[in-house]
């Protein structure tokens, strides 16, 4: 399998985990909220919203167009803190984000 197909599978798993934790939203945030210049749009979006509407969408577009992927994502520790603060047991979600980071870091070796 190529890195693009590996990432595609991991992104589908990420969506599944967000849905299972009931963190998936049907309503898209406003264009203004999505246009934040802050890291992870911390001033306008929750982390699950950022994962769904920014990270997933951008990564899926890169995969679809077979464009170069980032060498790492490093989101798992941030997600772990967010979920802990929200009182959500998101071990599977954290594992999926760690898997994504491992897949991306493979290409830089």
Helices and strands as residue ranges (DSSP letters): H 3-20, H 31-34, G 39-41, H 47-50, I 51-56, H 57-64, H 76-86, H 91-106
